[in-house]
Amino acid sequence: MLVAAEMLGSVMSELKELFDTAGLDEGYTAIIFKSAAICIITDITKNICIDSGESAMAAAAVLWGKMTLTYMSMPLLLTIVDMIKEVL
């Protein structure tokens, strides 16, 4: 667990540096980190549901996670599309 946390810290600093270089607001960095947390929570929930024999609930948890990630990523996606439009 400690090794995973250490690796995550390295990834977080690289992502922050990448966003700073691109000139993106720190709010977008928060979206990425929140999305990663949702992925982890969704996977843990799915595994608990499957272990409990509730495969339908596991599928619902995965669907909820995907819908939440899609909703949260919209501001970032719109910013990327705007940046691409400026380049073209």
N, CA, C and O atoms as a GROMACS GRO file, in nm:
protein
  352
    1MET      N    1   0.082  -0.118   0.000
    1MET     CA    2   0.000   0.000   0.000
    1MET      C    3   0.087   0.125   0.000
    1MET      O    4   0.057   0.223  -0.068
    2LEU      N    5   0.194   0.122   0.076
    2LEU     CA    6   0.284   0.238   0.080
    2LEU      C    7   0.353   0.261  -0.054
    2LEU      O    8   0.374   0.376  -0.095
    3VAL      N    9   0.388   0.153  -0.122
    3VAL     CA   10   0.452   0.166  -0.253
    3VAL      C   11   0.354   0.227  -0.352
    3VAL      O   12   0.391   0.312  -0.433
    4ALA      N   13   0.229   0.184  -0.346
    4ALA     CA   14   0.126   0.239  -0.435
    4ALA      C   15   0.106   0.388  -0.407
    4ALA      O   16   0.093   0.468  -0.500
    5ALA      N   17   0.104   0.426  -0.280
    5ALA     CA   18   0.088   0.567  -0.244
    5ALA      C   19   0.207   0.649  -0.293
    5ALA      O   20   0.190   0.762  -0.340
    6GLU      N   21   0.326   0.594  -0.283
    6GLU     CA   22   0.446   0.664  -0.330
    6GLU      C   23   0.441   0.681  -0.482
    6GLU      O   24   0.476   0.788  -0.534
    7MET      N   25   0.399   0.578  -0.553
    7MET     CA   26   0.387   0.587  -0.699
    7MET      C   27   0.282   0.689  -0.738
    7MET      O   28   0.299   0.764  -0.834
    8LEU      N   29   0.172   0.693  -0.664
    8LEU     CA   30   0.066   0.788  -0.692
    8LEU      C   31   0.114   0.931  -0.673
    8LEU      O   32   0.078   1.020  -0.750
    9GLY      N   33   0.196   0.954  -0.572
    9GLY     CA   34   0.252   1.087  -0.550
    9GLY      C   35   0.338   1.132  -0.667
    9GLY      O   36   0.334   1.249  -0.706
   10SER      N   37   0.414   1.039  -0.724
   10SER     CA   38   0.498   1.070  -0.839
   10SER      C   39   0.412   1.104  -0.960
   10SER      O   40   0.441   1.199  -1.033
   11VAL      N   41   0.307   1.026  -0.981
   11VAL     CA   42   0.217   1.051  -1.094
   11VAL      C   43   0.147   1.185  -1.077
   11VAL      O   44   0.130   1.260  -1.173
   12MET      N   45   0.105   1.214  -0.955
   12MET     CA   46   0.036   1.341  -0.928
   12MET      C   47   0.126   1.460  -0.959
   12MET      O   48   0.081   1.558  -1.019
   13SER      N   49   0.252   1.453  -0.920
   13SER     CA   50   0.342   1.564  -0.946
   13SER      C   51   0.370   1.579  -1.095
   13SER      O   52   0.382   1.691  -1.145
   14GLU      N   53   0.380   1.468  -1.167
   14GLU     CA   54   0.400   1.475  -1.313
   14GLU      C   55   0.279   1.536  -1.382
   14GLU      O   56   0.294   1.617  -1.473
   15LEU      N   57   0.160   1.497  -1.340
   15LEU     CA   58   0.038   1.552  -1.398
   15LEU      C   59   0.028   1.702  -1.370
   15LEU      O   60  -0.010   1.779  -1.458
   16LYS      N   61   0.060   1.741  -1.249
   16LYS     CA   62   0.055   1.883  -1.214
   16LYS      C   63   0.152   1.962  -1.299
   16LYS      O   64   0.119   2.070  -1.348
   17GLU      N   65   0.272   1.910  -1.318
   17GLU     CA   66   0.370   1.977  -1.402
   17GLU      C   67   0.322   1.985  -1.547
   17GLU      O   68   0.342   2.087  -1.614
   18LEU      N   69   0.260   1.879  -1.596
   18LEU     CA   70   0.208   1.878  -1.733
   18LEU      C   71   0.100   1.984  -1.751
   18LEU      O   72   0.099   2.056  -1.851
   19PHE      N   73   0.008   1.992  -1.654
   19PHE     CA   74  -0.099   2.092  -1.663
   19PHE      C   75  -0.046   2.233  -1.650
   19PHE      O   76  -0.095   2.324  -1.717
   20ASP      N   77   0.056   2.253  -1.565
   20ASP     CA   78   0.116   2.385  -1.552
   20ASP      C   79   0.183   2.427  -1.683
   20ASP      O   80   0.173   2.542  -1.724
   21THR      N   81   0.252   2.332  -1.749
   21THR     CA   82   0.317   2.360  -1.876
   21THR      C   83   0.214   2.395  -1.983
   21THR      O   84   0.238   2.483  -2.066
   22ALA      N   85   0.101   2.326  -1.980
   22ALA     CA   86  -0.004   2.351  -2.080
   22ALA      C   87  -0.082   2.478  -2.050
   22ALA      O   88  -0.158   2.526  -2.134
   23GLY      N   89  -0.064   2.534  -1.930
   23GLY     CA   90  -0.134   2.656  -1.894
   23GLY      C   91  -0.278   2.631  -1.850
   23GLY      O   92  -0.361   2.722  -1.857
   24LEU      N   93  -0.309   2.510  -1.806
   24LEU     CA   94  -0.444   2.479  -1.761
   24LEU      C   95  -0.461   2.515  -1.614
   24LEU      O   96  -0.366   2.511  -1.536
   25ASP      N   97  -0.581   2.550  -1.579
   25ASP     CA   98  -0.615   2.588  -1.443
   25ASP      C   99  -0.599   2.468  -1.349
   25ASP      O  100  -0.612   2.353  -1.391
   26GLU      N  101  -0.569   2.497  -1.222
   26GLU     CA  102  -0.554   2.388  -1.124
   26GLU      C  103  -0.684   2.315  -1.100
   26GLU      O  104  -0.683   2.203  -1.048
   27GLY      N  105  -0.796   2.375  -1.134
   27GLY     CA  106  -0.925   2.308  -1.121
   27GLY      C  107  -0.932   2.182  -1.206
   27GLY      O  108  -0.998   2.085  -1.169
   28TYR      N  109  -0.863   2.183  -1.319
   28TYR     CA  110  -0.862   2.064  -1.405
   28TYR      C  111  -0.778   1.953  -1.344
   28TYR      O  112  -0.809   1.835  -1.361
   29THR      N  113  -0.673   1.991  -1.273
   29THR     CA  114  -0.593   1.891  -1.204
   29THR      C  115  -0.678   1.822  -1.097
   29THR      O  116  -0.669   1.701  -1.078
   30ALA      N  117  -0.760   1.900  -1.030
   30ALA     CA  118  -0.849   1.843  -0.928
   30ALA      C  119  -0.947   1.744  -0.991
   30ALA      O  120  -0.980   1.642  -0.930
   31ILE      N  121  -0.993   1.774  -1.112
   31ILE     CA  122  -1.085   1.682  -1.180
   31ILE      C  123  -1.018   1.548  -1.204
   31ILE      O  124  -1.078   1.443  -1.184
   32ILE      N  125  -0.892   1.552  -1.247
   32ILE     CA  126  -0.819   1.427  -1.274
   32ILE      C  127  -0.805   1.346  -1.145
   32ILE      O  128  -0.826   1.224  -1.146
   33PHE      N  129  -0.769   1.411  -1.036
   33PHE     CA  130  -0.749   1.338  -0.911
   33PHE      C  131  -0.881   1.285  -0.854
   33PHE      O  132  -0.886   1.174  -0.800
   34LYS      N  133  -0.987   1.364  -0.868
   34LYS     CA  134  -1.118   1.316  -0.823
   34LYS      C  135  -1.164   1.198  -0.908
   34LYS      O  136  -1.226   1.105  -0.857
   35SER      N  137  -1.133   1.202  -1.036
   35SER     CA  138  -1.170   1.092  -1.125
   35SER      C  139  -1.096   0.964  -1.086
   35SER      O  140  -1.153   0.856  -1.086
   36ALA      N  141  -0.969   0.979  -1.052
   36ALA     CA  142  -0.893   0.862  -1.009
   36ALA      C  143  -0.951   0.804  -0.881
   36ALA      O  144  -0.959   0.682  -0.866
   37ALA      N  145  -0.991   0.890  -0.789
   37ALA     CA  146  -1.053   0.843  -0.664
   37ALA      C  147  -1.185   0.771  -0.693
   37ALA      O  148  -1.214   0.669  -0.630
   38ILE      N  149  -1.264   0.823  -0.786
   38ILE     CA  150  -1.391   0.758  -0.820
   38ILE      C  151  -1.364   0.621  -0.881
   38ILE      O  152  -1.436   0.526  -0.852
   39CYS      N  153  -1.262   0.611  -0.965
   39CYS     CA  154  -1.227   0.480  -1.023
   39CYS      C  155  -1.190   0.379  -0.916
   39CYS      O  156  -1.233   0.264  -0.921
   40ILE      N  157  -1.111   0.422  -0.820
   40ILE     CA  158  -1.069   0.332  -0.712
   40ILE      C  159  -1.188   0.290  -0.627
   40ILE      O  160  -1.204   0.172  -0.596
   41ILE      N  161  -1.272   0.386  -0.589
   41ILE     CA  162  -1.389   0.356  -0.506
   41ILE      C  163  -1.486   0.264  -0.581
   41ILE      O  164  -1.542   0.172  -0.523
   42THR      N  165  -1.505   0.291  -0.710
   42THR     CA  166  -1.596   0.208  -0.790
   42THR      C  167  -1.544   0.066  -0.799
   42THR      O  168  -1.622  -0.029  -0.787
   43ASP      N  169  -1.414   0.049  -0.819
   43ASP     CA  170  -1.358  -0.086  -0.829
   43ASP      C  171  -1.369  -0.162  -0.697
   43ASP      O  172  -1.403  -0.280  -0.696
   44ILE      N  173  -1.342  -0.094  -0.587
   44ILE     CA  174  -1.356  -0.158  -0.456
   44ILE      C  175  -1.501  -0.198  -0.432
   44ILE      O  176  -1.528  -0.309  -0.385
   45THR      N  177  -1.594  -0.109  -0.464
   45THR     CA  178  -1.737  -0.138  -0.447
   45THR      C  179  -1.779  -0.256  -0.532
   45THR      O  180  -1.850  -0.345  -0.486
   46LYS      N  181  -1.733  -0.257  -0.658
   46LYS     CA  182  -1.765  -0.368  -0.749
   46LYS      C  183  -1.716  -0.501  -0.692
   46LYS      O  184  -1.788  -0.600  -0.692
   47ASN      N  185  -1.591  -0.501  -0.644
   47ASN     CA  186  -1.535  -0.625  -0.589
   47ASN      C  187  -1.610  -0.672  -0.465
   47ASN      O  188  -1.631  -0.792  -0.447
   48ILE      N  189  -1.649  -0.580  -0.379
   48ILE     CA  190  -1.725  -0.617  -0.260
   48ILE      C  191  -1.859  -0.677  -0.299
   48ILE      O  192  -1.902  -0.778  -0.242
   49CYS      N  193  -1.925  -0.614  -0.396
   49CYS     CA  194  -2.055  -0.665  -0.441
   49CYS      C  195  -2.043  -0.803  -0.503
   49CYS      O  196  -2.126  -0.890  -0.477
   50ILE      N  197  -1.940  -0.825  -0.584
   50ILE     CA  198  -1.920  -0.956  -0.646
   50ILE      C  199  -1.891  -1.060  -0.540
   50ILE      O  200  -1.943  -1.171  -0.546
   51ASP      N  201  -1.807  -1.027  -0.442
   51ASP     CA  202  -1.776  -1.120  -0.333
   51ASP      C  203  -1.900  -1.155  -0.251
   51ASP      O  204  -1.909  -1.263  -0.194
   52SER      N  205  -1.994  -1.061  -0.246
   52SER     CA  206  -2.118  -1.085  -0.172
   52SER      C  207  -2.223  -1.157  -0.255
   52SER      O  208  -2.332  -1.186  -0.206
   53GLY      N  209  -2.192  -1.184  -0.381
   53GLY     CA  210  -2.286  -1.253  -0.467
   53GLY      C  211  -2.389  -1.161  -0.531
   53GLY      O  212  -2.491  -1.207  -0.582
   54GLU      N  213  -2.363  -1.033  -0.529
   54GLU     CA  214  -2.456  -0.935  -0.585
   54GLU      C  215  -2.400  -0.879  -0.716
   54GLU      O  216  -2.353  -0.765  -0.721
   55SER      N  217  -2.404  -0.960  -0.821
   55SER     CA  218  -2.346  -0.918  -0.948
   55SER      C  219  -2.426  -0.804  -1.012
   55SER      O  220  -2.368  -0.719  -1.079
   56ALA      N  221  -2.556  -0.801  -0.992
   56ALA     CA  222  -2.636  -0.690  -1.046
   56ALA      C  223  -2.599  -0.558  -0.979
   56ALA      O  224  -2.590  -0.455  -1.045
   57MET      N  225  -2.576  -0.562  -0.849
   57MET     CA  226  -2.536  -0.441  -0.777
   57MET      C  227  -2.395  -0.398  -0.822
   57MET      O  228  -2.366  -0.279  -0.829
   58ALA      N  229  -2.309  -0.496  -0.851
   58ALA     CA  230  -2.175  -0.464  -0.900
   58ALA      C  231  -2.183  -0.393  -1.035
   58ALA      O  232  -2.111  -0.296  -1.059
   59ALA      N  233  -2.270  -0.442  -1.122
   59ALA     CA  234  -2.288  -0.378  -1.253
   59ALA      C  235  -2.343  -0.237  -1.236
   59ALA      O  236  -2.304  -0.146  -1.310
   60ALA      N  237  -2.433  -0.217  -1.141
   60ALA     CA  238  -2.489  -0.084  -1.116
   60ALA      C  239  -2.380   0.010  -1.063
   60ALA      O  240  -2.377   0.127  -1.100
   61ALA      N  241  -2.292  -0.040  -0.979
   61ALA     CA  242  -2.184   0.042  -0.926
   61ALA      C  243  -2.089   0.085  -1.037
   61ALA      O  244  -2.045   0.200  -1.041
   62VAL      N  245  -2.058  -0.006  -1.128
   62VAL     CA  246  -1.970   0.027  -1.240
   62VAL      C  247  -2.038   0.130  -1.331
   62VAL      O  248  -1.973   0.224  -1.377
   63LEU      N  249  -2.167   0.113  -1.356
   63LEU     CA  250  -2.240   0.209  -1.438
   63LEU      C  251  -2.241   0.346  -1.372
   63LEU      O  252  -2.221   0.447  -1.440
   64TRP      N  253  -2.264   0.351  -1.241
   64TRP     CA  254  -2.262   0.478  -1.169
   64TRP      C  255  -2.126   0.545  -1.182
   64TRP      O  256  -2.118   0.665  -1.206
   65GLY      N  257  -2.019   0.466  -1.168
   65GLY     CA  258  -1.884   0.521  -1.179
   65GLY      C  259  -1.858   0.579  -1.317
   65GLY      O  260  -1.799   0.686  -1.329
   66LYS      N  261  -1.901   0.508  -1.421
   66LYS     CA  262  -1.881   0.557  -1.557
   66LYS      C  263  -1.959   0.685  -1.583
   66LYS      O  264  -1.908   0.778  -1.645
   67MET      N  265  -2.083   0.689  -1.536
   67MET     CA  266  -2.164   0.809  -1.556
   67MET      C  267  -2.105   0.928  -1.481
   67MET      O  268  -2.104   1.039  -1.533
   68THR      N  269  -2.057   0.905  -1.362
   68THR     CA  270  -1.997   1.012  -1.283
   68THR      C  271  -1.870   1.065  -1.349
   68THR      O  272  -1.848   1.186  -1.354
   69LEU      N  273  -1.787   0.974  -1.400
   69LEU     CA  274  -1.665   1.017  -1.468
   69LEU      C  275  -1.696   1.097  -1.594
   69LEU      O  276  -1.630   1.196  -1.623
   70THR      N  277  -1.797   1.054  -1.667
   70THR     CA  278  -1.836   1.128  -1.788
   70THR      C  279  -1.883   1.268  -1.751
   70THR      O  280  -1.846   1.365  -1.816
   71TYR      N  281  -1.965   1.277  -1.647
   71TYR     CA  282  -2.016   1.408  -1.604
   71TYR      C  283  -1.902   1.499  -1.557
   71TYR      O  284  -1.898   1.617  -1.592
   72MET      N  285  -1.810   1.443  -1.479
   72MET     CA  286  -1.701   1.523  -1.424
   72MET      C  287  -1.601   1.567  -1.531
   72MET      O  288  -1.538   1.672  -1.517
   73SER      N  289  -1.586   1.489  -1.636
   73SER     CA  290  -1.483   1.519  -1.736
   73SER      C  291  -1.529   1.619  -1.841
   73SER      O  292  -1.447   1.663  -1.922
   74MET      N  293  -1.654   1.655  -1.844
   74MET     CA  294  -1.704   1.745  -1.947
   74MET      C  295  -1.632   1.880  -1.951
   74MET      O  296  -1.597   1.924  -2.061
   75PRO      N  297  -1.607   1.949  -1.840
   75PRO     CA  298  -1.533   2.077  -1.849
   75PRO      C  299  -1.393   2.060  -1.909
   75PRO      O  300  -1.348   2.144  -1.987
   76LEU      N  301  -1.326   1.953  -1.871
   76LEU     CA  302  -1.193   1.928  -1.924
   76LEU      C  303  -1.200   1.896  -2.072
   76LEU      O  304  -1.116   1.944  -2.149
   77LEU      N  305  -1.295   1.817  -2.113
   77LEU     CA  306  -1.310   1.783  -2.254
   77LEU      C  307  -1.341   1.906  -2.338
   77LEU      O  308  -1.287   1.923  -2.447
   78LEU      N  309  -1.428   1.993  -2.288
   78LEU     CA  310  -1.461   2.116  -2.361
   78LEU      C  311  -1.339   2.207  -2.375
   78LEU      O  312  -1.321   2.271  -2.479
   79THR      N  313  -1.256   2.214  -2.272
   79THR     CA  314  -1.134   2.294  -2.279
   79THR      C  315  -1.038   2.239  -2.383
   79THR      O  316  -0.976   2.315  -2.458
   80ILE      N  317  -1.025   2.108  -2.386
   80ILE     CA  318  -0.935   2.045  -2.484
   80ILE      C  319  -0.985   2.070  -2.626
   80ILE      O  320  -0.906   2.097  -2.716
   81VAL      N  321  -1.116   2.060  -2.646
   81VAL     CA  322  -1.173   2.086  -2.779
   81VAL      C  323  -1.148   2.230  -2.819
   81VAL      O  324  -1.115   2.257  -2.935
   82ASP      N  325  -1.165   2.324  -2.726
   82ASP     CA  326  -1.137   2.464  -2.756
   82ASP      C  327  -0.991   2.487  -2.792
   82ASP      O  328  -0.960   2.565  -2.882
   83MET      N  329  -0.901   2.419  -2.722
   83MET     CA  330  -0.758   2.432  -2.753
   83MET      C  331  -0.728   2.378  -2.893
   83MET      O  332  -0.648   2.437  -2.966
   84ILE      N  333  -0.791   2.268  -2.930
   84ILE     CA  334  -0.771   2.211  -3.063
   84ILE      C  335  -0.825   2.306  -3.169
   84ILE      O  336  -0.764   2.323  -3.274
   85LYS      N  337  -0.939   2.367  -3.143
   85LYS     CA  338  -0.996   2.464  -3.238
   85LYS      C  339  -0.903   2.582  -3.260
   85LYS      O  340  -0.889   2.630  -3.372
   86GLU      N  341  -0.838   2.628  -3.153
   86GLU     CA  342  -0.745   2.739  -3.165
   86GLU      C  343  -0.623   2.703  -3.250
   86GLU      O  344  -0.573   2.786  -3.326
   87VAL      N  345  -0.577   2.580  -3.238
   87VAL     CA  346  -0.461   2.535  -3.314
   87VAL      C  347  -0.496   2.524  -3.462
   87VAL      O  348  -0.416   2.558  -3.549
   88LEU      N  349  -0.615   2.475  -3.490
   88LEU     CA  350  -0.657   2.459  -3.629
   88LEU      C  351  -0.698   2.592  -3.684
   88LEU      O  352  -0.736   2.601  -3.801
   0.00000   0.00000   0.00000
